[in-house]
Amino acid sequence: MKSPAGLNMHLSCNWYAVRVWSTGIGFGIAIPHGKSAGVSYPRVAFGRKLEGIDWNSMDDEKAKLIFMIAVPEEQAGNEHLKILQALSRKLIDDSFRAQLLDAKTKDEVISLMNTM
């Protein structure tokens, strides 16, 4: 991120997008995403909430695995789609989702994420 102000701008834009249309894709997964001039290079942040969060998902299941994608405005199309594609390939696998939910440490999560 270029600055905390850039981060705030990205989060504000992202929150607006989430409120307008759901980024809850089902299977306990949400992928809020956005582009911003405040982002220097593509990033993915991961969060996990075992009780789940009502994300207005297509299947009405609460989101337990949340992946926030942030890309620079000028890379929005191509880079954004590459990240979504890589996430989708792994998240379709029930065992991968289960491993993310069962991970006990940050290092276990990072190791799983590095398999993408």
C-alpha positions in Angstrom: 0.0 0.0 0.0 1.2 3.5 -0.7 -0.1 4.9 2.5 -2.5 4.4 5.3 -4.8 6.8 3.4 -4.6 4.5 0.4 -5.5 1.5 2.5 -8.5 3.4 3.9 -9.6 4.4 0.4 -9.3 0.8 -0.8 -11.2 -0.6 2.2 -13.9 2.0 1.7 -14.3 1.1 -1.9 -14.3 -2.5 -1.1 -16.9 -2.1 1.6 -19.2 -0.2 -0.8 -18.9 -3.0 -3.3 -19.7 -5.7 -0.7 -22.8 -3.8 0.3 -24.0 -3.4 -3.3 -23.5 -7.0 -4.4 -22.5 -10.1 -2.5 -19.0 -11.4 -2.6 -20.0 -14.5 -0.7 -19.5 -17.2 -3.3 -20.8 -20.1 -1.2 -19.1 -23.1 0.5 -18.3 -20.8 3.5 -16.2 -18.5 1.3 -16.2 -14.8 0.7 -13.9 -13.0 -1.7 -14.3 -9.2 -1.4 -12.1 -7.6 -4.1 -11.4 -4.3 -5.6 -9.0 -2.0 -7.4 -7.5 1.2 -6.1 -4.9 3.8 -6.9 -3.8 3.4 -3.2 -2.6 -0.1 -3.9 1.0 -0.5 -5.2 1.0 -4.1 -6.1 -1.5 -7.0 -5.9 -2.2 -8.4 -2.5 -4.4 -11.1 -0.9 -5.4 -10.9 2.7 -6.9 -14.0 4.4 -9.1 -14.1 7.4 -10.9 -17.0 9.1 -13.9 -16.8 11.4 -14.9 -20.3 12.6 -18.4 -19.2 13.7 -18.9 -17.7 10.2 -20.1 -14.2 9.1 -23.4 -13.6 7.3 -22.0 -12.5 4.0 -25.2 -12.8 2.0 -23.8 -15.8 0.2 -25.5 -17.4 -2.7 -26.0 -20.6 -0.7 -27.0 -18.8 2.5 -24.0 -20.4 4.3 -22.0 -18.1 6.6 -18.5 -17.3 5.3 -15.7 -18.8 7.4 -12.9 -18.2 4.9 -12.5 -14.7 3.7 -10.0 -13.7 1.0 -9.7 -9.9 0.3 -8.1 -9.1 -3.0 -6.6 -5.7 -3.6 -5.0 -4.7 -7.0 -3.6 -1.5 -8.4 -6.1 0.3 -10.6 -4.0 -0.1 -13.7 -3.7 -3.9 -13.2 -7.4 -4.5 -12.3 -8.5 -6.7 -15.2 -5.7 -9.1 -15.8 -4.0 -9.5 -12.4 -7.4 -9.6 -10.6 -8.6 -12.4 -12.8 -5.3 -14.4 -12.3 -5.7 -14.2 -8.5 -9.4 -15.2 -8.6 -8.5 -18.1 -10.9 -5.7 -19.4 -8.6 -8.0 -19.1 -5.5 -10.9 -20.8 -7.3 -8.8 -23.8 -8.3 -7.8 -24.5 -4.7 -11.1 -23.5 -3.0 -13.1 -25.9 -5.0 -11.3 -28.7 -3.2 -13.2 -29.7 0.0 -10.0 -31.0 1.6 -8.1 -27.7 1.0 -11.0 -25.7 2.6 -11.0 -28.2 5.6 -7.2 -27.8 6.0 -7.6 -24.0 6.1 -10.3 -24.3 8.7 -8.3 -26.8 10.8 -4.9 -25.0 10.6 -3.6 -24.3 14.1 -0.9 -21.8 13.3 -0.2 -18.9 11.0 2.7 -21.0 9.5 0.3 -23.8 8.6 -2.0 -21.2 6.8 1.0 -19.7 5.0 2.2 -23.1 3.9 -1.3 -24.0 2.5 -1.5 -20.6 0.8 1.9 -21.2 -0.8 0.5 -24.3 -2.6 -1.6 -22.0 -4.9 
